[in-house]
Amino acid sequence: MSVRVRIAPSPTGNLHMGTARTAVFNWLFARRHGGRFLVRIEDTDRERSQPAFTDSILTGLRWLGLDWDEEPVFQSRRSRDHQEAIAALLANGRAYRCYATEAELNAMREARQAAHQAPRYDNRHRNLSPERIAAFHKEGRHAVVRFRIDDTQDILWQDMVRGPMRWQGADLGGDMVIARRAPADRIGDPLYNLAVVVDDIAMGITHVIRGEDHIANTAKQLLLYNALGAPPPCFAHTPLILNKEGRKLSKRDGVTSIADFQALGYTAAAVSNYMCLLGWSPPVELGERFGLADAAPVFGFDRVNKAGGRFDWDKLNWLNSQALHAMDGATLRNALLPRWQQAGLDTSQPLAWQEQLAALLGPSLVVLQDGVEQARPFLGPPELDDASRAQLQIEACQAALHYILQHRPRTFNAAAAKELLTAAARAAGVRKGVVMKGVRAALLGCLHGPDLLLSWDLLHGVGEDDPRLRAVLR
């Protein structure tokens, strides 16, 4: 059997972390088995679906490195197939029209709630007589389409993550609505469970890999596969991503979309790496840092956890810092340049110098956005923070800066700067560390940052150091 899997996001928002993790698992499984990874955009929610969200989803998948093997399928363009499937179920008696009004359904829910019973439709219109149907038509009632569910039926499947699964028809809340309310001579728009099954059949999906919050849907969908005469796919229900309190990660937790992580300066390599670790335990030999191509040959659901995976910012930050630290100056400069420009920093310096700057900053970066503030003193006049002002008020610092300006060597580099600092400290009668803090404050406007000697050497390369040193002298 040739493996065919899909990711099926709804374009009602940006690509969410949970959907992205599901996409990663689908992609890894497809690549492990030499199969096909497909994308289906489930855009039948006409009010909330937006083309901008579709673009964001596809862009996010590409950014993560998830390439798909066929053109994306848009569910809204498959309405004829959905309607035909519903008509077939009506014709063979597996589905029927239900004319219960919203008022009647609300009364039913309230009665069950008062009796401390779970919500459930009582199947009251399952076997209507022709006369009752005619009376409802005369009243002008519109009808939903419901699929018949046998309460006594066992629904069984072997889940690739959770093992043997068993549900009963009675657990599913009564006959299932598969089409929205519509006039008697029409079939309304299909609902999720029906459309998903029809589309998965048409796309030849062999394995459905999705979150555990879909388990109840799987029980319902297996009944639909049977009713439509199609073999069901295999199912894998992956653990949810949880926040630090152990609840399902949601928009209330702040940063949850892939676009948000991009904006904050996380790399695709780190995010996709972390996606793998959220619920999957890689083999020891793979370690914790790896690319998707490294994970694909060893990925399997035998190592996917049943329990939810808590989102760990510290782990993601560590992975991202390692990815940034591994970049050479040219690669890192290209990643930082758009952020420098967006922040209004001067990027007119020579390319080679900018690459040296990126290489200098790289070891201290956790996210790319850190490289904006850390580069600011190099790409424009530094603004002294309070600690730097206080440092520069020390008489010995002033004396040392005067000495440095008077004794600067013609050939300036990190080694020469080190000797100059030692001599300045001796002349001012203070420890070398005091002088180094003063020079750092004068050059960069802060007492913390990248290596001082390399920073000084880099600034000397664009002729910026003397004016900066002089500007802070009384």
MARFI-603207 format. One record per residue (C-alpha): residue number from 1; chain; residue in three letters; x, y, z. Coordinates in pm, whole numbers, plus 32768, in hexadecimal, padded with zeros to 4 digits. Layout:
! MARFI-603207
pos:unit:code:u:v:w
NUM:A:ala:X:Y:Z
...
END
This chain:
! MARFI-603207
pos:unit:code:u:v:w
1:A:met:8000:8000:8000
2:A:ser:8089:8154:7F9D
3:A:val:806B:8243:80C3
4:A:arg:7F9D:837D:8089
5:A:val:7F6B:8471:81A9
6:A:arg:7EE3:85D0:81BF
7:A:ile:7EDA:8705:8297
8:A:ala:7D87:87B0:8288
9:A:pro:7D89:8909:832C
10:A:ser:7C63:89FA:8329
11:A:pro:7CC0:8B57:82A7
12:A:thr:7C14:8C08:83C7
13:A:gly:7D5D:8C78:8462
14:A:asn:7ED4:8C5F:8439
15:A:leu:7F8D:8B12:8449
16:A:his:7F70:8AA8:85B5
17:A:met:807E:89F3:8676
18:A:gly:7FA4:88BE:86A3
19:A:thr:7F53:88A8:8530
20:A:ala:80C2:88DD:84DC
21:A:arg:812D:87BF:85C1
22:A:thr:8025:86DD:8521
23:A:ala:80A9:8740:83CB
24:A:val:820C:86E8:8434
25:A:phe:81A1:858E:84A9
26:A:asn:80E2:8553:8363
27:A:trp:820C:85C3:8293
28:A:leu:8301:84EB:8357
29:A:phe:8221:83B9:8336
30:A:ala:81F9:83ED:81BF
31:A:arg:836E:841B:8188
32:A:arg:83C3:82ED:8263
33:A:his:82EA:820F:8188
34:A:gly:832E:82B0:8037
35:A:gly:81C7:832B:8028
36:A:arg:8112:846C:7FD0
37:A:phe:80D1:8596:80B3
38:A:leu:7F9E:865B:8048
39:A:val:7EF7:87A1:80B0
40:A:arg:7D80:87DC:80BC
41:A:ile:7CF7:8933:8113
42:A:glu:7BAB:8901:81C6
43:A:asp:7B0F:8A4E:8168
44:A:thr:799B:89FF:817C
45:A:asp:7967:8AF6:829C
46:A:arg:7914:8C12:81B1
47:A:glu:78F6:8D1F:82BA
48:A:arg:7A45:8CE0:8364
49:A:ser:7B21:8C59:824B
50:A:gln:7C06:8D5B:81AD
51:A:pro:7D00:8D41:808E
52:A:ala:7E02:8DF4:8167
53:A:phe:7DF2:8CD6:8262
54:A:thr:7E1C:8BD7:814B
55:A:asp:7F55:8C8F:80D9
56:A:ser:7FD4:8C9C:823F
57:A:ile:7F9F:8B25:826D
58:A:leu:804F:8AC6:812B
59:A:thr:8169:8BBC:816D
60:A:gly:8193:8B32:82CC
61:A:leu:81A6:89CB:8252
62:A:arg:82AC:8A2A:814E
63:A:trp:8373:8AEB:8254
64:A:leu:837D:89B7:8331
65:A:gly:8408:88EE:820E
66:A:leu:82CC:8820:81D0
67:A:asp:82AB:87F1:8059
68:A:trp:816D:8753:7FD3
69:A:asp:815B:8661:7EB1
70:A:glu:801D:86CC:7DFC
71:A:glu:7F61:8811:7DCA
72:A:pro:7E99:8877:7F00
73:A:val:7D2D:880C:7F01
74:A:phe:7C25:890E:7F5E
75:A:gln:7AFB:8872:8009
76:A:ser:7A0B:8980:7F96
77:A:arg:7A42:8913:7E2E
78:A:arg:79CC:87B4:7E79
79:A:ser:7868:8806:7EE1
80:A:arg:77CF:8736:7DC6
81:A:asp:7878:85F9:7E47
82:A:his:77FF:8646:7FA7
83:A:gln:769B:867C:7F30
84:A:glu:76A0:8539:7E67
85:A:ala:7716:8474:7F96
86:A:ile:7601:8505:806E
87:A:ala:74FF:84B9:7F60
88:A:ala:757B:8353:7F4F
89:A:leu:755A:8328:80C7
90:A:leu:73F8:83B4:80B9
91:A:ala:73A0:82CC:7F9A
92:A:asn:7418:818F:804A
93:A:gly:7377:81EA:8195
94:A:arg:74BA:8221:8257
95:A:ala:745B:8390:8280
96:A:tyr:7316:8450:82A4
97:A:arg:728E:85B3:82B9
98:A:cys:7251:863B:8414
99:A:tyr:715B:875D:8437
100:A:ala:718E:87A4:85AA
101:A:thr:7197:891A:85E5
102:A:glu:729E:89D1:86AD
103:A:ala:719B:8A0D:87BD
104:A:glu:7154:8898:87D2
105:A:leu:72C6:8843:87DD
106:A:asn:7302:8944:88EF
107:A:ala:71E5:88B5:89BC
108:A:met:727A:8759:8991
109:A:arg:73D1:87D1:8A08
110:A:glu:733D:8886:8B33
111:A:ala:7273:8754:8B9B
112:A:arg:73A8:8675:8B93
113:A:gln:7474:8778:8C4C
114:A:ala:7369:878D:8D5C
115:A:ala:7377:8612:8D79
116:A:his:74F7:8622:8D90
117:A:gln:7519:8561:8C4A
118:A:ala:7612:8596:8B32
119:A:pro:7593:8655:8A00
120:A:arg:74EF:856B:8906
121:A:tyr:73FD:857C:87E3
122:A:asp:72D8:8490:881A
123:A:asn:72BA:8428:86AA
124:A:arg:714E:849D:86AB
125:A:his:7137:84CA:8530
126:A:arg:71EB:8389:84D0
127:A:asn:70AE:82D8:8454
128:A:leu:6FBB:83E7:83EC
129:A:ser:6E81:8386:8331
130:A:pro:6E3D:8423:81DD
131:A:glu:6D20:84E4:827E
132:A:arg:6E01:857F:8388
133:A:ile:6F01:85DC:8281
134:A:ala:6DF3:867F:81AC
135:A:ala:6D77:8741:82DB
136:A:phe:6ED6:87C1:8325
137:A:his:6EFA:882D:81BA
138:A:lys:6DB1:88E4:81CF
139:A:glu:6E30:899B:8304
140:A:gly:6F5F:8A04:8238
141:A:arg:7053:8955:831D
142:A:his:71B7:8929:82A8
143:A:ala:7272:87E6:82EE
144:A:val:73CD:8775:8347
145:A:val:7447:8622:82CF
146:A:arg:749C:8527:83E0
147:A:phe:755F:83E3:83C3
148:A:arg:74CF:82B9:847C
149:A:ile:75A6:8234:8598
150:A:asp:7559:80E3:8635
151:A:asp:7580:8110:87AD
152:A:thr:75DA:7FA1:87DA
153:A:gln:76EE:7F9D:86D5
154:A:asp:7859:7F75:8743
155:A:ile:7951:8051:868C
156:A:leu:7AB0:7FC1:8692
157:A:trp:7BFD:802A:8603
158:A:gln:7D6F:7FF6:8645
159:A:asp:7E05:814B:8686
160:A:met:7F73:816E:8624
161:A:val:7FB9:8237:8761
162:A:arg:7EB8:81BB:885D
163:A:gly:7E88:8052:87FC
164:A:pro:7D30:7FAA:87FD
165:A:met:7C10:80A5:8808
166:A:arg:7AA4:804E:884F
167:A:trp:7974:8131:8844
168:A:gln:7802:80E9:8848
169:A:gly:76FE:8191:8770
170:A:ala:764D:8200:88AD
171:A:asp:777E:82D6:8904
172:A:leu:7754:83B6:87D1
173:A:gly:7628:8488:883A
174:A:gly:751B:8406:8753
175:A:asp:74F9:8418:85DB
176:A:met:7605:84FA:8548
177:A:val:75BD:8632:847A
178:A:ile:7678:861C:8330
179:A:ala:75D7:8741:8275
180:A:arg:755F:8895:82EB
181:A:arg:73F6:8906:82EF
182:A:ala:735F:8948:8197
183:A:pro:720A:8955:80E8
184:A:ala:7160:8807:80AC
185:A:asp:71C3:87F9:7F3D
186:A:arg:7334:8830:7F82
187:A:ile:7455:8793:803B
188:A:gly:7509:8888:811E
189:A:asp:767D:88C3:812F
190:A:pro:7740:8793:81AC
191:A:leu:77D0:8790:830A
192:A:tyr:7931:8735:8374
193:A:asn:7919:85BE:83AC
194:A:leu:786F:8578:8261
195:A:ala:794F:865E:8192
196:A:val:7A8F:85D7:822E
197:A:val:7A34:846E:81E2
198:A:val:79CB:84B7:807C
199:A:asp:7B09:857E:803C
200:A:asp:7BF0:847E:80DC
201:A:ile:7B54:836F:8005
202:A:ala:7B7F:8440:7ECA
203:A:met:7CEA:8496:7F21
204:A:gly:7D40:832B:7F6A
205:A:ile:7DB3:8379:80CD
206:A:thr:7E3F:8240:8170
207:A:his:7E9C:82CB:82C7
208:A:val:7DEF:83E2:8387
209:A:ile:7EE0:847C:8482
210:A:arg:7E43:8586:855F
211:A:gly:7E17:85FA:86C7
212:A:glu:7D6F:8531:87D6
213:A:asp:7C52:862F:87E2
214:A:his:7BD1:8584:86A5
215:A:ile:7BA0:842B:8741
216:A:ala:7A24:8450:875C
217:A:asn:7A1C:84C6:85F1
218:A:thr:7AD9:838E:858A
219:A:ala:79CA:82B1:8621
220:A:lys:78C2:836C:8559
221:A:gln:798F:8370:841B
222:A:leu:79CA:81FA:8423
223:A:leu:7850:81CE:8410
224:A:leu:7847:82B3:82E0
225:A:tyr:795D:81F3:8230
226:A:asn:7894:80B7:825E
227:A:ala:7752:8157:81E5
228:A:leu:7801:81E2:80AE
229:A:gly:789B:808C:8061
230:A:ala:7A03:8102:8082
231:A:pro:7B1D:8062:814D
232:A:pro:7B88:8147:826A
233:A:pro:7CEC:81C9:828D
234:A:cys:7DCA:817D:83B6
235:A:phe:7DB6:827C:84CD
236:A:ala:7EBA:8314:85B5
237:A:his:7E4B:8406:86C4
238:A:thr:7F70:84D2:8740
239:A:pro:7F85:857A:8896
240:A:leu:7F1A:86E1:88C0
241:A:ile:8010:87FE:88FB
242:A:leu:7FDB:8884:8A5A
243:A:asn:8033:89CC:8B01
244:A:lys:80F7:89E0:8C45
245:A:glu:7FB7:89AB:8D0F
246:A:gly:7F73:8867:8C55
247:A:arg:7E50:88EC:8B85
248:A:lys:7E35:88E0:8A0C
249:A:leu:7F0B:89F2:8971
250:A:ser:7E26:8B04:88EE
251:A:lys:7E29:8C6B:8876
252:A:arg:7E04:8CD8:89E1
253:A:asp:7F69:8C62:8A16
254:A:gly:7FE9:8D73:892F
255:A:val:80DD:8CFF:8827
256:A:thr:8045:8BCC:8780
257:A:ser:805B:8C02:8607
258:A:ile:8186:8BBA:852B
259:A:ala:8179:8D21:84AF
260:A:asp:81A7:8D98:8616
261:A:phe:82DD:8CC1:8642
262:A:gln:836A:8D47:84FC
263:A:ala:832E:8EAD:856C
264:A:leu:83E1:8E6F:86B5
265:A:gly:8513:8DF2:85FD
266:A:tyr:8503:8C7B:8622
267:A:thr:85A0:8BB4:8508
268:A:ala:84E7:8AB2:843A
269:A:ala:85F0:89B1:8496
270:A:ala:85B6:89E1:860C
271:A:val:843A:89ED:85F8
272:A:ser:841E:88B5:851E
273:A:asn:851B:8806:8601
274:A:tyr:844A:8860:8730
275:A:met:8308:87F2:8684
276:A:cys:839C:8695:866C
277:A:leu:83EB:868E:87DF
278:A:leu:8288:86F2:8844
279:A:gly:81FB:8598:8872
280:A:trp:8303:84C1:87C6
281:A:ser:842F:8428:8873
282:A:pro:854A:8410:8775
283:A:pro:863F:82EE:8780
284:A:val:876B:8333:8860
285:A:glu:885A:8334:873C
286:A:leu:879C:8453:869A
287:A:gly:87CA:8537:87C7
288:A:glu:86F5:866D:8801
289:A:arg:8779:8748:86E7
290:A:phe:8723:86CE:858B
291:A:gly:867B:872E:8448
292:A:leu:853F:86A2:83B0
293:A:ala:860B:85DC:82B5
294:A:asp:86C7:853A:83D5
295:A:ala:8587:84E0:8490
296:A:ala:84C2:8453:8368
297:A:pro:857F:8306:8344
298:A:val:8547:82AD:84B3
299:A:phe:83F0:8342:84F3
300:A:gly:82E1:8257:856D
301:A:phe:81A9:8260:8644
302:A:asp:8239:8162:8732
303:A:arg:82FF:8285:87C7
304:A:val:81DE:8380:87CB
305:A:asn:8161:83BE:892B
306:A:lys:7FFA:8399:899A
307:A:ala:8013:84B1:8A9C
308:A:gly:8007:861C:8A31
309:A:gly:814E:86D5:89FA
310:A:arg:8183:8814:8AC1
311:A:phe:820A:8937:89FC
312:A:asp:8362:898E:8A83
313:A:trp:83E4:8AE7:8A27
314:A:asp:8539:8A9D:8ABD
315:A:lys:856A:8970:89DA
316:A:leu:84FB:8A31:88A4
317:A:asn:85DE:8B54:88FF
318:A:trp:8704:8A6A:892D
319:A:leu:86C7:89C1:87DE
320:A:asn:86A8:8B13:8735
321:A:ser:87E3:8B9C:87D5
322:A:gln:88A2:8A69:875F
323:A:ala:881D:8A99:85FD
324:A:leu:888B:8C06:85FD
325:A:his:89DE:8BB9:8695
326:A:ala:8A1E:8ABD:857F
327:A:met:89E3:8BBC:8469
328:A:asp:8B09:8C58:83B8
329:A:gly:8B1D:8DD2:83A0
330:A:ala:8A90:8DE6:8242
331:A:thr:895E:8D11:828F
332:A:leu:8917:8DC4:83D4
333:A:arg:8943:8F1B:8336
334:A:asn:8841:8EC2:822B
335:A:ala:874E:8E57:833B
336:A:leu:878C:8F94:8407
337:A:leu:878F:9093:82EE
338:A:pro:8612:90B3:82C3
339:A:arg:85F0:90E8:843B
340:A:trp:8702:91EF:8440
341:A:gln:865A:92A6:8321
342:A:gln:8502:928D:83BF
343:A:ala:8591:9327:84FD
344:A:gly:861C:944B:8432
345:A:leu:878A:93F7:846E
346:A:asp:8898:946C:8380
347:A:thr:88FB:9347:82A1
348:A:ser:89D7:9406:81AD
349:A:gln:8B17:9362:822B
350:A:pro:8BD3:9270:8148
351:A:leu:8B46:9111:812E
352:A:ala:8C7F:906F:81BC
353:A:trp:8C6E:9153:82EE
354:A:gln:8AFF:90FE:8328
355:A:glu:8B54:8F8D:8318
356:A:gln:8C66:8FC4:841B
357:A:leu:8B6A:9076:84F8
358:A:ala:8A74:8F54:84D8
359:A:ala:8B87:8E5C:852F
360:A:leu:8BE1:8F30:865F
361:A:leu:8A7A:8F3B:86DD
362:A:gly:8A22:8DD3:868C
363:A:pro:8AA2:8D25:87C8
364:A:ser:89C8:8E00:88A8
365:A:leu:8880:8DE5:87E6
366:A:val:8754:8D1A:8859
367:A:val:8661:8D9C:8752
368:A:leu:86A5:8E6F:861F
369:A:gln:85F7:8F9B:86BA
370:A:asp:870E:8FA5:87BD
371:A:gly:87F4:8FFE:869D
372:A:val:873F:914A:866A
373:A:glu:8785:91E2:87BF
374:A:gln:88E1:914C:87CD
375:A:ala:8935:91D9:8675
376:A:arg:88A5:9331:86BC
377:A:pro:89E9:93C2:874E
378:A:phe:8AA7:9350:8617
379:A:leu:89AA:93CE:8518
380:A:gly:896F:9526:85A8
381:A:pro:89D1:9611:86C5
382:A:pro:89BC:9556:8810
383:A:glu:88CE:95CF:891C
384:A:leu:896B:95C1:8A75
385:A:asp:88A2:9502:8B77
386:A:asp:88A5:9569:8CE5
387:A:ala:89B4:9472:8D46
388:A:ser:8A98:94F1:8C31
389:A:arg:8A66:965B:8C97
390:A:ala:8ABE:9605:8DFB
391:A:gln:8BF6:9549:8D8B
392:A:leu:8C6B:966E:8CBA
393:A:gln:8C4C:975B:8DE1
394:A:ile:8D6F:96A8:8E89
395:A:glu:8EA2:9784:8E74
396:A:ala:8F86:965D:8E2F
397:A:cys:8EB1:95F9:8D03
398:A:gln:8ECE:9755:8C74
399:A:ala:9046:9753:8CAA
400:A:ala:9065:9600:8C07
401:A:leu:8F9B:966F:8AD6
402:A:his:907A:97A2:8AAD
403:A:tyr:91AB:96C1:8ABF
404:A:ile:911B:95D5:89B9
405:A:leu:90D3:96EF:88C3
406:A:gln:9232:977C:88F1
407:A:his:92E7:962D:88CA
408:A:arg:9220:9576:87C2
409:A:pro:9307:94A7:86E1
410:A:arg:9300:94D8:856C
411:A:thr:92BD:9369:8531
412:A:phe:9189:931A:85FE
413:A:asn:9104:91BC:8643
414:A:ala:908C:90EE:876A
415:A:ala:91ED:90A1:87DD
416:A:ala:9255:920E:87CF
417:A:ala:9116:9271:8887
418:A:lys:9166:917D:899E
419:A:glu:92BD:9215:89CF
420:A:leu:922A:9374:89C6
421:A:leu:912A:931F:8AD3
422:A:thr:9239:9296:8BB4
423:A:ala:930B:93CF:8B88
424:A:ala:91DC:94B4:8BC0
425:A:ala:9183:9400:8D03
426:A:arg:92E6:9425:8D80
427:A:ala:92EE:9596:8D26
428:A:ala:919E:95DB:8DD0
429:A:gly:91F9:950B:8EFF
430:A:val:90C8:9425:8EED
431:A:arg:907E:92BB:8E9F
432:A:lys:906A:925D:8D32
433:A:gly:8EFD:91F5:8D5E
434:A:val:8E9C:935A:8DB9
435:A:val:8F3A:93D9:8C78
436:A:met:8E94:92CA:8BA8
437:A:lys:8D3F:932A:8C35
438:A:gly:8D82:9495:8BE1
439:A:val:8DE7:9447:8A7C
440:A:arg:8CB9:9362:8A4F
441:A:ala:8BD2:9472:8AD6
442:A:ala:8C68:9574:89E9
443:A:leu:8C63:9495:88B6
444:A:leu:8B1D:93D6:88E4
445:A:gly:8A53:949C:89E2
446:A:cys:8A28:936E:8AC9
447:A:leu:8AFB:9299:8BB1
448:A:his:8A95:914A:8B1C
449:A:gly:8AAC:90C2:89BD
450:A:pro:8B98:9010:88CF
451:A:asp:8D0E:8FED:8900
452:A:leu:8D9D:9149:893F
453:A:leu:8EE4:9120:8883
454:A:leu:8E3C:9091:874F
455:A:ser:8D30:919F:875F
456:A:trp:8E3A:92AF:8777
457:A:asp:8EF9:921B:8655
458:A:leu:8DBA:9207:8583
459:A:leu:8D5A:9370:85CC
460:A:his:8EBC:93E0:8576
461:A:gly:8E87:933E:8423
462:A:val:8D7A:943F:83CD
463:A:gly:8E23:9563:847B
464:A:glu:8D20:957F:8591
465:A:asp:8DEA:954D:86CB
466:A:asp:8EA7:969B:86F3
467:A:pro:8D71:9779:86D9
468:A:arg:8CBB:969D:87D1
469:A:leu:8DD5:96A5:88CC
470:A:arg:8DF8:981E:88AD
471:A:ala:8C81:985A:88CD
472:A:val:8C78:97E7:8A35
473:A:leu:8DA8:98A7:8AB2
474:A:arg:8D73:99D7:8B8F
END
